[in-house]
Structure formats: C-alpha cells, structure tokens
C-alpha cells in the first residue's frame, strides 16, 4: 500500500530562470544574470559585567548593509542602462530610482518580487571585443541599493 501524501502535489520551490527588472524609466528585458540579492546585518559584541567579576558577551544586531546587485545581458540597441550611468556621469541630480526584480514561473505568473529603493549604477561595463570570437557582446551593470525587501 503506498504511503499517503499530505497536502497538494505541486512544486513549492522557485526556479531562477524567468525574471525581469522593473524600473521607473523602463522594464529591462533580456537580462541573463542577476546576482547580489543580499541583506547583511552587522554583529555588535556588547560586554556586560555581572556579579563576582564575571563578564558576559552578548551579540546584538548592528547596521544593515545591502548587497550590490549585478545585472548582465547581451548588448543591444536598448541603451537604457548605459543612459542611466551616463546621467550620473553628466551630473543629473535625479539618478536614484526604485525598482523591482520580478521572478515568474513557467506559466508567466509572478511568484517572487524583490523591491529596492534609491538604486543607481555604480559601474557599467561591456565585454571585450575580439575579432576572433563570435561570442555576443554583453553589458554588465552594478547597482547600489539602499533598501531591499522580499515582497513575494
């Protein structure tokens, strides 16, 4: 006799291959890699004196730090990421943006969302050009963010 199955028979794990980047200025499609979704809380050691000359060390949460988000995609006629970096270089004071990284399932239903605030590109780069290669040229952008939340 087979063992009973509790709950629904459906995948509960997310696959990280269908995603997009939403910004106020544009929705960026064609991204091949996103890395750096991270939140790190510093650890602060606090020493406390107790009776009898004994000390105790307690660990407390400190400052929160967010990872730099790195995006990669094939270079195309869409210059929106380049233009964003250029705006900063040219002194445009309104370069910070809110946005989201949205994860989809195979049925194109949104299953994950990380929102960020006050993001701006600290680096833009393109892959090397090589006359002996047929590899596509890629662009890579590093975003600095001041807040990251997992909404879904």
N, CA, C and O atoms as a GROMACS GRO file, in nm:
protein
  608
    1UNK      N    1   0.085  -0.117   0.000
    1UNK     CA    2   0.000   0.000   0.000
    1UNK      C    3   0.090   0.124   0.000
    1UNK      O    4   0.181   0.133   0.083
    2UNK      N    5   0.067   0.221  -0.092
    2UNK     CA    6   0.150   0.342  -0.095
    2UNK      C    7   0.125   0.430   0.027
    2UNK      O    8   0.016   0.431   0.084
    3UNK      N    9   0.228   0.504   0.063
    3UNK     CA   10   0.216   0.596   0.177
    3UNK      C   11   0.126   0.713   0.138
    3UNK      O   12   0.132   0.759   0.024
    4UNK      N   13   0.044   0.761   0.230
    4UNK     CA   14  -0.044   0.875   0.198
    4UNK      C   15   0.039   1.002   0.176
    4UNK      O   16   0.141   1.023   0.241
    5UNK      N   17  -0.007   1.085   0.083
    5UNK     CA   18   0.059   1.212   0.052
    5UNK      C   19  -0.021   1.322   0.119
    5UNK      O   20  -0.141   1.336   0.096
    6UNK      N   21   0.047   1.400   0.200
    6UNK     CA   22  -0.019   1.509   0.270
    6UNK      C   23  -0.007   1.637   0.189
    6UNK      O   24   0.102   1.668   0.141
    7UNK      N   25  -0.113   1.711   0.174
    7UNK     CA   26  -0.108   1.839   0.104
    7UNK      C   27  -0.112   1.823  -0.047
    7UNK      O   28  -0.130   1.714  -0.100
    8UNK      N   29  -0.096   1.935  -0.113
    8UNK     CA   30  -0.101   1.937  -0.258
    8UNK      C   31   0.027   1.880  -0.318
    8UNK      O   32   0.135   1.894  -0.261
    9UNK      N   33   0.012   1.817  -0.434
    9UNK     CA   34   0.129   1.769  -0.508
    9UNK      C   35   0.168   1.875  -0.609
    9UNK      O   36   0.130   1.867  -0.726
   10UNK      N   37   0.243   1.973  -0.566
   10UNK     CA   38   0.291   2.076  -0.656
   10UNK      C   39   0.427   2.124  -0.607
   10UNK      O   40   0.459   2.115  -0.489
   11UNK      N   41   0.505   2.175  -0.701
   11UNK     CA   42   0.638   2.224  -0.664
   11UNK      C   43   0.624   2.348  -0.577
   11UNK      O   44   0.546   2.438  -0.608
   12UNK      N   45   0.700   2.351  -0.471
   12UNK     CA   46   0.699   2.466  -0.383
   12UNK      C   47   0.827   2.546  -0.395
   12UNK      O   48   0.844   2.648  -0.327
   13UNK      N   49   0.917   2.503  -0.481
   13UNK     CA   50   1.045   2.570  -0.496
   13UNK      C   51   1.042   2.657  -0.621
   13UNK      O   52   0.976   2.626  -0.720
   14UNK      N   53   1.116   2.766  -0.614
   14UNK     CA   54   1.118   2.861  -0.726
   14UNK      C   55   1.237   2.832  -0.816
   14UNK      O   56   1.345   2.797  -0.769
   15UNK      N   57   1.216   2.849  -0.945
   15UNK     CA   58   1.321   2.832  -1.044
   15UNK      C   59   1.369   2.972  -1.082
   15UNK      O   60   1.287   3.059  -1.112
   16UNK      N   61   1.499   2.993  -1.083
   16UNK     CA   62   1.553   3.127  -1.103
   16UNK      C   63   1.586   3.162  -1.246
   16UNK      O   64   1.682   3.236  -1.269
   17UNK      N   65   1.511   3.112  -1.343
   17UNK     CA   66   1.549   3.140  -1.481
   17UNK      C   67   1.451   3.228  -1.558
   17UNK      O   68   1.476   3.260  -1.674
   18UNK      N   69   1.340   3.268  -1.497
   18UNK     CA   70   1.244   3.358  -1.563
   18UNK      C   71   1.226   3.481  -1.477
   18UNK      O   72   1.160   3.476  -1.374
   19UNK      N   73   1.284   3.592  -1.520
   19UNK     CA   74   1.281   3.712  -1.437
   19UNK      C   75   1.294   3.836  -1.524
   19UNK      O   76   1.332   3.829  -1.641
   20UNK      N   77   1.263   3.949  -1.464
   20UNK     CA   78   1.279   4.077  -1.532
   20UNK      C   79   1.313   4.183  -1.429
   20UNK      O   80   1.298   4.162  -1.308
   21UNK      N   81   1.359   4.297  -1.478
   21UNK     CA   82   1.392   4.410  -1.393
   21UNK      C   83   1.297   4.523  -1.426
   21UNK      O   84   1.287   4.565  -1.542
   22UNK      N   85   1.226   4.573  -1.326
   22UNK     CA   86   1.135   4.685  -1.345
   22UNK      C   87   1.196   4.810  -1.282
   22UNK      O   88   1.236   4.808  -1.166
   23UNK      N   89   1.203   4.917  -1.359
   23UNK     CA   90   1.248   5.047  -1.311
   23UNK      C   91   1.143   5.150  -1.350
   23UNK      O   92   1.058   5.123  -1.435
   24UNK      N   93   1.149   5.267  -1.289
   24UNK     CA   94   1.057   5.374  -1.330
   24UNK      C   95   1.083   5.411  -1.476
   24UNK      O   96   0.989   5.438  -1.551
   25UNK      N   97   1.209   5.413  -1.515
   25UNK     CA   98   1.244   5.458  -1.650
   25UNK      C   99   1.213   5.353  -1.757
   25UNK      O  100   1.192   5.389  -1.873
   26UNK      N  101   1.210   5.224  -1.720
   26UNK     CA  102   1.185   5.120  -1.821
   26UNK      C  103   1.177   4.984  -1.754
   26UNK      O  104   1.226   4.966  -1.642
   27UNK      N  105   1.115   4.888  -1.822
   27UNK     CA  106   1.125   4.748  -1.785
   27UNK      C  107   1.236   4.690  -1.870
   27UNK      O  108   1.231   4.697  -1.993
   28UNK      N  109   1.335   4.634  -1.806
   28UNK     CA  110   1.454   4.585  -1.876
   28UNK      C  111   1.438   4.435  -1.898
   28UNK      O  112   1.440   4.357  -1.803
   29UNK      N  113   1.422   4.395  -2.023
   29UNK     CA  114   1.414   4.254  -2.059
   29UNK      C  115   1.549   4.206  -2.109
   29UNK      O  116   1.640   4.286  -2.133
   30UNK      N  117   1.562   4.077  -2.124
   30UNK     CA  118   1.682   4.020  -2.183
   30UNK      C  119   1.798   4.004  -2.085
   30UNK      O  120   1.910   3.975  -2.127
   31UNK      N  121   1.773   4.023  -1.957
   31UNK     CA  122   1.881   4.006  -1.860
   31UNK      C  123   1.908   3.856  -1.846
   31UNK      O  124   1.816   3.775  -1.835
   32UNK      N  125   2.036   3.820  -1.848
   32UNK     CA  126   2.073   3.679  -1.839
   32UNK      C  127   2.117   3.638  -1.699
   32UNK      O  128   2.107   3.520  -1.663
   33UNK      N  129   2.165   3.733  -1.620
   33UNK     CA  130   2.212   3.702  -1.486
   33UNK      C  131   2.182   3.819  -1.392
   33UNK      O  132   2.198   3.935  -1.429
   34UNK      N  133   2.138   3.786  -1.273
   34UNK     CA  134   2.125   3.884  -1.165
   34UNK      C  135   2.189   3.820  -1.043
   34UNK      O  136   2.155   3.708  -1.006
   35UNK      N  137   2.281   3.893  -0.981
   35UNK     CA  138   2.344   3.842  -0.859
   35UNK      C  139   2.351   3.954  -0.756
   35UNK      O  140   2.340   4.071  -0.790
   36UNK      N  141   2.370   3.916  -0.632
   36UNK     CA  142   2.389   4.014  -0.526
   36UNK      C  143   2.266   4.047  -0.445
   36UNK      O  144   2.268   4.143  -0.368
   37UNK      N  145   2.157   3.971  -0.460
   37UNK     CA  146   2.041   3.995  -0.375
   37UNK      C  147   2.080   3.951  -0.233
   37UNK      O  148   2.078   3.832  -0.202
   38UNK      N  149   2.114   4.047  -0.149
   38UNK     CA  150   2.165   4.012  -0.017
   38UNK      C  151   2.136   4.123   0.084
   38UNK      O  152   2.138   4.241   0.051
   39UNK      N  153   2.110   4.080   0.206
   39UNK     CA  154   2.097   4.170   0.321
   39UNK      C  155   2.190   4.115   0.428
   39UNK      O  156   2.185   3.996   0.461
   40UNK      N  157   2.273   4.201   0.482
   40UNK     CA  158   2.367   4.159   0.586
   40UNK      C  159   2.352   4.251   0.707
   40UNK      O  160   2.352   4.373   0.694
   41UNK      N  161   2.338   4.190   0.823
   41UNK     CA  162   2.328   4.265   0.948
   41UNK      C  163   2.458   4.247   1.024
   41UNK      O  164   2.499   4.135   1.055
   42UNK      N  165   2.524   4.359   1.055
   42UNK     CA  166   2.649   4.353   1.130
   42UNK      C  167   2.621   4.301   1.271
   42UNK      O  168   2.513   4.322   1.326
   43UNK      N  169   2.720   4.233   1.327
   43UNK     CA  170   2.710   4.180   1.462
   43UNK      C  171   2.792   4.269   1.555
   43UNK      O  172   2.910   4.293   1.530
   44UNK      N  173   2.728   4.316   1.661
   44UNK     CA  174   2.796   4.401   1.759
   44UNK      C  175   2.808   4.322   1.889
   44UNK      O  176   2.708   4.274   1.943
   45UNK      N  177   2.931   4.308   1.938
   45UNK     CA  178   2.955   4.241   2.066
   45UNK      C  179   2.943   4.343   2.178
   45UNK      O  180   3.007   4.448   2.175
   46UNK      N  181   2.859   4.311   2.277
   46UNK     CA  182   2.839   4.400   2.391
   46UNK      C  183   2.884   4.325   2.516
   46UNK      O  184   2.832   4.218   2.548
   47UNK      N  185   2.982   4.382   2.586
   47UNK     CA  186   3.032   4.322   2.710
   47UNK      C  187   2.948   4.371   2.827
   47UNK      O  188   2.916   4.490   2.836
   48UNK      N  189   2.912   4.280   2.916
   48UNK     CA  190   2.835   4.315   3.035
   48UNK      C  191   2.905   4.257   3.158
   48UNK      O  192   2.951   4.142   3.157
   49UNK      N  193   2.913   4.338   3.262
   49UNK     CA  194   2.971   4.290   3.388
   49UNK      C  195   2.860   4.233   3.475
   49UNK      O  196   2.750   4.288   3.483
   50UNK      N  197   2.892   4.122   3.541
   50UNK     CA  198   2.795   4.058   3.630
   50UNK      C  199   2.857   4.042   3.769
   50UNK      O  200   2.973   4.076   3.790
   51UNK      N  201   2.778   3.991   3.861
   51UNK     CA  202   2.827   3.969   3.998
   51UNK      C  203   2.950   3.880   3.998
   51UNK      O  204   2.964   3.790   3.914
   52UNK      N  205   3.036   3.906   4.092
   52UNK     CA  206   3.151   3.819   4.109
   52UNK      C  207   3.261   3.842   4.006
   52UNK      O  208   3.349   3.758   3.991
   53UNK      N  209   3.258   3.954   3.935
   53UNK     CA  210   3.364   3.985   3.838
   53UNK      C  211   3.354   3.906   3.708
   53UNK      O  212   3.449   3.904   3.630
   54UNK      N  213   3.243   3.843   3.685
   54UNK     CA  214   3.222   3.767   3.562
   54UNK      C  215   3.172   3.862   3.453
   54UNK      O  216   3.089   3.950   3.478
   55UNK      N  217   3.224   3.845   3.333
   55UNK     CA  218   3.173   3.924   3.220
   55UNK      C  219   3.098   3.832   3.125
   55UNK      O  220   3.124   3.712   3.115
   56UNK      N  221   3.007   3.892   3.058
   56UNK     CA  222   2.922   3.820   2.962
   56UNK      C  223   2.925   3.897   2.831
   56UNK      O  224   2.918   4.020   2.830
   57UNK      N  225   2.935   3.826   2.724
   57UNK     CA  226   2.932   3.890   2.592
   57UNK      C  227   2.800   3.857   2.525
   57UNK      O  228   2.764   3.740   2.508
   58UNK      N  229   2.727   3.962   2.487
   58UNK     CA  230   2.601   3.946   2.415
   58UNK      C  231   2.622   3.993   2.272
   58UNK      O  232   2.695   4.088   2.248
   59UNK      N  233   2.558   3.928   2.181
   59UNK     CA  234   2.565   3.968   2.041
   59UNK      C  235   2.436   4.040   2.006
   59UNK      O  236   2.326   3.989   2.030
   60UNK      N  237   2.450   4.158   1.948
   60UNK     CA  238   2.336   4.242   1.911
   60UNK      C  239   2.342   4.274   1.762
   60UNK      O  240   2.450   4.279   1.704
   61UNK      N  241   2.226   4.297   1.702
   61UNK     CA  242   2.228   4.338   1.562
   61UNK      C  243   2.279   4.482   1.549
   61UNK      O  244   2.246   4.569   1.630
   62UNK      N  245   2.359   4.505   1.445
   62UNK     CA  246   2.412   4.638   1.417
   62UNK      C  247   2.354   4.695   1.289
   62UNK      O  248   2.237   4.674   1.257
   63UNK      N  249   2.437   4.766   1.216
   63UNK     CA  250   2.394   4.831   1.092
   63UNK      C  251   2.360   4.728   0.985
   63UNK      O  252   2.422   4.622   0.976
   64UNK      N  253   2.261   4.761   0.904
   64UNK     CA  254   2.219   4.675   0.794
   64UNK      C  255   2.288   4.721   0.667
   64UNK      O  256   2.297   4.840   0.638
   65UNK      N  257   2.337   4.624   0.591
   65UNK     CA  258   2.405   4.654   0.465
   65UNK      C  259   2.341   4.571   0.355
   65UNK      O  260   2.308   4.454   0.376
   66UNK      N  261   2.323   4.631   0.239
   66UNK     CA  262   2.260   4.562   0.125
   66UNK      C  263   2.364   4.533   0.020
   66UNK      O  264   2.454   4.614  -0.003
   67UNK      N  265   2.352   4.417  -0.045
   67UNK     CA  266   2.447   4.378  -0.148
   67UNK      C  267   2.434   4.464  -0.271
   67UNK      O  268   2.329   4.523  -0.297
   68UNK      N  269   2.541   4.470  -0.348
   68UNK     CA  270   2.536   4.536  -0.478
   68UNK      C  271   2.477   4.436  -0.577
   68UNK      O  272   2.521   4.322  -0.584
   69UNK      N  273   2.378   4.479  -0.652
   69UNK     CA  274   2.309   4.392  -0.746
   69UNK      C  275   2.377   4.406  -0.882
   69UNK      O  276   2.388   4.516  -0.936
   70UNK      N  277   2.421   4.295  -0.937
   70UNK     CA  278   2.488   4.295  -1.067
   70UNK      C  279   2.395   4.234  -1.172
   70UNK      O  280   2.342   4.125  -1.153
   71UNK      N  281   2.378   4.306  -1.281
   71UNK     CA  282   2.293   4.263  -1.392
   71UNK      C  283   2.379   4.238  -1.515
   71UNK      O  284   2.473   4.313  -1.542
   72UNK      N  285   2.348   4.133  -1.590
   72UNK     CA  286   2.418   4.106  -1.715
   72UNK      C  287   2.315   4.080  -1.824
   72UNK      O  288   2.212   4.017  -1.800
   73UNK      N  289   2.345   4.129  -1.943
   73UNK     CA  290   2.262   4.099  -2.059
   73UNK      C  291   2.343   4.120  -2.185
   73UNK      O  292   2.449   4.182  -2.182
   74UNK      N  293   2.291   4.069  -2.298
   74UNK     CA  294   2.358   4.092  -2.425
   74UNK      C  295   2.340   4.238  -2.464
   74UNK      O  296   2.233   4.296  -2.446
   75UNK      N  297   2.445   4.295  -2.517
   75UNK     CA  298   2.440   4.434  -2.561
   75UNK      C  299   2.345   4.444  -2.681
   75UNK      O  300   2.351   4.363  -2.773
   76UNK      N  301   2.257   4.544  -2.677
   76UNK     CA  302   2.158   4.560  -2.784
   76UNK      C  303   2.141   4.708  -2.814
   76UNK      O  304   2.214   4.792  -2.762
   77UNK      N  305   2.044   4.738  -2.897
   77UNK     CA  306   2.015   4.878  -2.929
   77UNK      C  307   1.952   4.952  -2.811
   77UNK      O  308   1.950   5.075  -2.810
   78UNK      N  309   1.899   4.880  -2.712
   78UNK     CA  310   1.841   4.941  -2.593
   78UNK      C  311   1.954   4.996  -2.506
   78UNK      O  312   2.031   4.920  -2.448
   79UNK      N  313   1.964   5.127  -2.497
   79UNK     CA  314   2.073   5.191  -2.423
   79UNK      C  315   2.027   5.243  -2.286
   79UNK      O  316   2.094   5.330  -2.230
   80UNK      N  317   1.918   5.192  -2.232
   80UNK     CA  318   1.863   5.247  -2.108
   80UNK      C  319   1.958   5.233  -1.990
   80UNK      O  320   1.968   5.326  -1.909
   81UNK      N  321   2.028   5.121  -1.977
   81UNK     CA  322   2.122   5.106  -1.866
   81UNK      C  323   2.244   5.197  -1.885
   81UNK      O  324   2.292   5.257  -1.789
   82UNK      N  325   2.293   5.207  -2.007
   82UNK     CA  326   2.403   5.300  -2.038
   82UNK      C  327   2.360   5.444  -2.009
   82UNK      O  328   2.436   5.521  -1.950
   83UNK      N  329   2.240   5.480  -2.050
   83UNK     CA  330   2.191   5.618  -2.031
   83UNK      C  331   2.181   5.652  -1.883
   83UNK      O  332   2.210   5.764  -1.843
   84UNK      N  333   2.139   5.556  -1.802
   84UNK     CA  334   2.128   5.577  -1.658
   84UNK      C  335   2.266   5.608  -1.599
   84UNK      O  336   2.280   5.701  -1.520
   85UNK      N  337   2.366   5.528  -1.636
   85UNK     CA  338   2.503   5.554  -1.589
   85UNK      C  339   2.554   5.687  -1.642
   85UNK      O  340   2.624   5.760  -1.571
   86UNK      N  341   2.521   5.719  -1.765
   86UNK     CA  342   2.564   5.846  -1.827
   86UNK      C  343   2.500   5.965  -1.756
   86UNK      O  344   2.564   6.068  -1.739
   87UNK      N  345   2.375   5.952  -1.715
   87UNK     CA  346   2.307   6.060  -1.641
   87UNK      C  347   2.386   6.097  -1.515
   87UNK      O  348   2.400   6.215  -1.482
   88UNK      N  349   2.438   5.996  -1.446
   88UNK     CA  350   2.518   6.023  -1.326
   88UNK      C  351   2.648   6.092  -1.364
   88UNK      O  352   2.687   6.192  -1.303
   89UNK      N  353   2.714   6.039  -1.465
   89UNK     CA  354   2.839   6.098  -1.512
   89UNK      C  355   2.822   6.243  -1.552
   89UNK      O  356   2.910   6.326  -1.528
   90UNK      N  357   2.707   6.275  -1.613
   90UNK     CA  358   2.680   6.410  -1.661
   90UNK      C  359   2.624   6.503  -1.554
   90UNK      O  360   2.596   6.619  -1.582
   91UNK      N  361   2.609   6.453  -1.431
   91UNK     CA  362   2.568   6.538  -1.320
   91UNK      C  363   2.419   6.553  -1.299
   91UNK      O  364   2.376   6.644  -1.229
   92UNK      N  365   2.339   6.466  -1.358
   92UNK     CA  366   2.194   6.472  -1.336
   92UNK      C  367   2.166   6.437  -1.189
   92UNK      O  368   2.198   6.327  -1.146
   93UNK      N  369   2.106   6.530  -1.112
   93UNK     CA  370   2.085   6.504  -0.969
   93UNK      C  371   1.973   6.404  -0.939
   93UNK      O  372   1.961   6.359  -0.825
   94UNK      N  373   1.893   6.368  -1.038
   94UNK     CA  374   1.781   6.276  -1.016
   94UNK      C  375   1.814   6.139  -1.076
   94UNK      O  376   1.749   6.094  -1.170
   95UNK      N  377   1.915   6.074  -1.020
   95UNK     CA  378   1.960   5.947  -1.075
   95UNK      C  379   1.917   5.826  -0.992
   95UNK      O  380   1.929   5.713  -1.039
   96UNK      N  381   1.867   5.848  -0.871
   96UNK     CA  382   1.824   5.736  -0.786
   96UNK      C  383   1.685   5.689  -0.828
   96UNK      O  384   1.597   5.770  -0.860
   97UNK      N  385   1.666   5.558  -0.827
   97UNK     CA  386   1.538   5.501  -0.868
   97UNK      C  387   1.496   5.387  -0.777
   97UNK      O  388   1.580   5.318  -0.719
   98UNK      N  389   1.368   5.369  -0.768
   98UNK     CA  390   1.312   5.249  -0.705
   98UNK      C  391   1.287   5.149  -0.817
   98UNK      O  392   1.272   5.186  -0.933
   99UNK      N  393   1.281   5.024  -0.781
   99UNK     CA  394   1.255   4.922  -0.882
   99UNK      C  395   1.228   4.788  -0.818
   99UNK      O  396   1.213   4.776  -0.697
  100UNK      N  397   1.223   4.687  -0.903
  100UNK     CA  398   1.196   4.552  -0.855
  100UNK      C  399   1.256   4.449  -0.948
  100UNK      O  400   1.267   4.470  -1.068
  101UNK      N  401   1.294   4.339  -0.890
  101UNK     CA  402   1.332   4.220  -0.965
  101UNK      C  403   1.216   4.124  -0.946
  101UNK      O  404   1.182   4.087  -0.834
  102UNK      N  405   1.157   4.082  -1.058
  102UNK     CA  406   1.036   4.001  -1.053
  102UNK      C  407   1.067   3.863  -1.110
  102UNK      O  408   1.125   3.849  -1.218
  103UNK      N  409   1.028   3.761  -1.035
  103UNK     CA  410   1.051   3.622  -1.072
  103UNK      C  411   0.918   3.561  -1.116
  103UNK      O  412   0.815   3.581  -1.052
  104UNK      N  413   0.920   3.485  -1.227
  104UNK     CA  414   0.799   3.424  -1.283
  104UNK      C  415   0.814   3.272  -1.285
  104UNK      O  416   0.924   3.218  -1.288
  105UNK      N  417   0.698   3.205  -1.285
  105UNK     CA  418   0.702   3.060  -1.305
  105UNK      C  419   0.683   3.030  -1.454
  105UNK      O  420   0.673   3.122  -1.535
  106UNK      N  421   0.678   2.904  -1.488
  106UNK     CA  422   0.671   2.865  -1.629
  106UNK      C  423   0.540   2.911  -1.696
  106UNK      O  424   0.534   2.922  -1.819
  107UNK      N  425   0.436   2.938  -1.616
  107UNK     CA  426   0.309   2.987  -1.670
  107UNK      C  427   0.305   3.140  -1.677
  107UNK      O  428   0.200   3.198  -1.701
  108UNK      N  429   0.420   3.204  -1.656
  108UNK     CA  430   0.434   3.350  -1.660
  108UNK      C  431   0.355   3.418  -1.548
  108UNK      O  432   0.310   3.532  -1.563
  109UNK      N  433   0.338   3.348  -1.437
  109UNK     CA  434   0.273   3.405  -1.319
  109UNK      C  435   0.382   3.453  -1.223
  109UNK      O  436   0.480   3.382  -1.198
  110UNK      N  437   0.365   3.573  -1.170
  110UNK     CA  438   0.463   3.628  -1.076
  110UNK      C  439   0.464   3.544  -0.949
  110UNK      O  440   0.361   3.524  -0.885
  111UNK      N  441   0.583   3.494  -0.912
  111UNK     CA  442   0.596   3.410  -0.792
  111UNK      C  443   0.698   3.467  -0.693
  111UNK      O  444   0.709   3.417  -0.581
  112UNK      N  445   0.771   3.569  -0.731
  112UNK     CA  446   0.868   3.630  -0.641
  112UNK      C  447   0.891   3.775  -0.680
  112UNK      O  448   0.886   3.810  -0.798
  113UNK      N  449   0.915   3.860  -0.580
  113UNK     CA  450   0.940   4.001  -0.608
  113UNK      C  451   1.030   4.058  -0.498
  113UNK      O  452   0.999   4.050  -0.380
  114UNK      N  453   1.142   4.116  -0.542
  114UNK     CA  454   1.232   4.188  -0.454
  114UNK      C  455   1.228   4.334  -0.496
  114UNK      O  456   1.264   4.367  -0.609
  115UNK      N  457   1.185   4.422  -0.407
  115UNK     CA  458   1.182   4.564  -0.439
  115UNK      C  459   1.304   4.631  -0.375
  115UNK      O  460   1.352   4.590  -0.269
  116UNK      N  461   1.352   4.734  -0.442
  116UNK     CA  462   1.465   4.809  -0.389
  116UNK      C  463   1.439   4.957  -0.404
  116UNK      O  464   1.356   4.999  -0.486
  117UNK      N  465   1.510   5.036  -0.325
  117UNK     CA  466   1.493   5.181  -0.326
  117UNK      C  467   1.627   5.250  -0.341
  117UNK      O  468   1.732   5.196  -0.305
  118UNK      N  469   1.622   5.370  -0.396
  118UNK     CA  470   1.738   5.458  -0.410
  118UNK      C  471   1.854   5.389  -0.481
  118UNK      O  472   1.969   5.404  -0.442
  119UNK      N  473   1.823   5.315  -0.585
  119UNK     CA  474   1.927   5.243  -0.661
  119UNK      C  475   1.990   5.335  -0.765
  119UNK      O  476   1.926   5.426  -0.817
  120UNK      N  477   2.117   5.308  -0.792
  120UNK     CA  478   2.187   5.379  -0.900
  120UNK      C  479   2.305   5.294  -0.945
  120UNK      O  480   2.363   5.220  -0.865
  121UNK      N  481   2.341   5.305  -1.072
  121UNK     CA  482   2.451   5.224  -1.124
  121UNK      C  483   2.587   5.283  -1.083
  121UNK      O  484   2.619   5.397  -1.115
  122UNK      N  485   2.665   5.203  -1.012
  122UNK     CA  486   2.799   5.247  -0.974
  122UNK      C  487   2.902   5.202  -1.078
  122UNK      O  488   3.016   5.249  -1.077
  123UNK      N  489   2.862   5.110  -1.167
  123UNK     CA  490   2.955   5.062  -1.269
  123UNK      C  491   2.877   5.012  -1.390
  123UNK      O  492   2.775   4.944  -1.375
  124UNK      N  493   2.925   5.045  -1.509
  124UNK     CA  494   2.876   4.990  -1.634
  124UNK      C  495   2.997   4.939  -1.710
  124UNK      O  496   3.099   5.008  -1.716
  125UNK      N  497   2.988   4.820  -1.767
  125UNK     CA  498   3.099   4.769  -1.847
  125UNK      C  499   3.046   4.680  -1.958
  125UNK      O  500   2.936   4.626  -1.950
  126UNK      N  501   3.127   4.666  -2.062
  126UNK     CA  502   3.096   4.576  -2.174
  126UNK      C  503   3.206   4.471  -2.182
  126UNK      O  504   3.319   4.494  -2.139
  127UNK      N  505   3.171   4.356  -2.237
  127UNK     CA  506   3.271   4.251  -2.254
  127UNK      C  507   3.373   4.294  -2.359
  127UNK      O  508   3.352   4.389  -2.434
  128UNK      N  509   3.481   4.221  -2.363
  128UNK     CA  510   3.588   4.252  -2.458
  128UNK      C  511   3.542   4.228  -2.601
  128UNK      O  512   3.462   4.140  -2.628
  129UNK      N  513   3.595   4.309  -2.691
  129UNK     CA  514   3.572   4.290  -2.834
  129UNK      C  515   3.689   4.210  -2.888
  129UNK      O  516   3.805   4.239  -2.858
  130UNK      N  517   3.660   4.107  -2.967
  130UNK     CA  518   3.764   4.017  -3.015
  130UNK      C  519   3.730   3.974  -3.157
  130UNK      O  520   3.627   3.911  -3.180
  131UNK      N  521   3.817   4.008  -3.252
  131UNK     CA  522   3.792   3.976  -3.392
  131UNK      C  523   3.787   3.824  -3.416
  131UNK      O  524   3.729   3.780  -3.515
  132UNK      N  525   3.847   3.746  -3.328
  132UNK     CA  526   3.849   3.601  -3.345
  132UNK      C  527   3.737   3.529  -3.274
  132UNK      O  528   3.741   3.406  -3.262
  133UNK      N  529   3.638   3.601  -3.225
  133UNK     CA  530   3.531   3.538  -3.149
  133UNK      C  531   3.394   3.573  -3.207
  133UNK      O  532   3.373   3.683  -3.258
  134UNK      N  533   3.304   3.478  -3.198
  134UNK     CA  534   3.165   3.502  -3.238
  134UNK      C  535   3.074   3.517  -3.116
  134UNK      O  536   2.951   3.519  -3.129
  135UNK      N  537   3.134   3.529  -2.998
  135UNK     CA  538   3.054   3.545  -2.877
  135UNK      C  539   2.982   3.679  -2.878
  135UNK      O  540   3.038   3.780  -2.921
  136UNK      N  541   2.858   3.682  -2.831
  136UNK     CA  542   2.786   3.809  -2.825
  136UNK      C  543   2.851   3.904  -2.724
  136UNK      O  544   2.907   3.860  -2.624
  137UNK      N  545   2.844   4.032  -2.752
  137UNK     CA  546   2.894   4.132  -2.659
  137UNK      C  547   2.791   4.145  -2.547
  137UNK      O  548   2.671   4.152  -2.573
  138UNK      N  549   2.839   4.150  -2.424
  138UNK     CA  550   2.748   4.163  -2.311
  138UNK      C  551   2.777   4.294  -2.238
  138UNK      O  552   2.888   4.347  -2.242
  139UNK      N  553   2.674   4.344  -2.171
  139UNK     CA  554   2.693   4.458  -2.082
  139UNK      C  555   2.664   4.411  -1.940
  139UNK      O  556   2.582   4.323  -1.917
  140UNK      N  557   2.735   4.474  -1.846
  140UNK     CA  558   2.720   4.441  -1.705
  140UNK      C  559   2.705   4.571  -1.628
  140UNK      O  560   2.781   4.666  -1.649
  141UNK      N  561   2.607   4.575  -1.539
  141UNK     CA  562   2.581   4.695  -1.459
  141UNK      C  563   2.573   4.653  -1.313
  141UNK      O  564   2.507   4.555  -1.278
  142UNK      N  565   2.642   4.730  -1.228
  142UNK     CA  566   2.636   4.709  -1.084
  142UNK      C  567   2.550   4.818  -1.023
  142UNK      O  568   2.578   4.937  -1.038
  143UNK      N  569   2.443   4.777  -0.954
  143UNK     CA  570   2.354   4.872  -0.888
  143UNK      C  571   2.381   4.875  -0.739
  143UNK      O  572   2.393   4.771  -0.674
  144UNK      N  573   2.391   4.995  -0.685
  144UNK     CA  574   2.398   5.016  -0.541
  144UNK      C  575   2.255   5.042  -0.495
  144UNK      O  576   2.185   5.123  -0.554
  145UNK      N  577   2.211   4.974  -0.390
  145UNK     CA  578   2.075   4.993  -0.338
  145UNK      C  579   2.081   5.029  -0.191
  145UNK      O  580   2.173   4.987  -0.120
  146UNK      N  581   1.983   5.106  -0.145
  146UNK     CA  582   1.980   5.147  -0.005
  146UNK      C  583   1.871   5.076   0.074
  146UNK      O  584   1.858   5.097   0.194
  147UNK      N  585   1.793   4.993   0.008
  147UNK     CA  586   1.690   4.913   0.076
  147UNK      C  587   1.654   4.799  -0.017
  147UNK      O  588   1.644   4.817  -0.138
  148UNK      N  589   1.636   4.681   0.040
  148UNK     CA  590   1.594   4.563  -0.037
  148UNK      C  591   1.492   4.488   0.046
  148UNK      O  592   1.516   4.458   0.164
  149UNK      N  593   1.378   4.458  -0.015
  149UNK     CA  594   1.270   4.384   0.053
  149UNK      C  595   1.226   4.269  -0.036
  149UNK      O  596   1.218   4.283  -0.158
  150UNK      N  597   1.197   4.157   0.024
  150UNK     CA  598   1.132   4.049  -0.050
  150UNK      C  599   0.984   4.063  -0.025
  150UNK      O  600   0.936   4.043   0.087
  151UNK      N  601   0.910   4.098  -0.130
  151UNK     CA  602   0.766   4.122  -0.119
  151UNK      C  603   0.687   3.993  -0.138
  151UNK      O  604   0.579   3.977  -0.081
  152UNK      N  605   0.739   3.904  -0.218
  152UNK     CA  606   0.664   3.783  -0.252
  152UNK      C  607   0.757   3.664  -0.251
  152UNK      O  608   0.714   3.552  -0.278
   0.00000   0.00000   0.00000
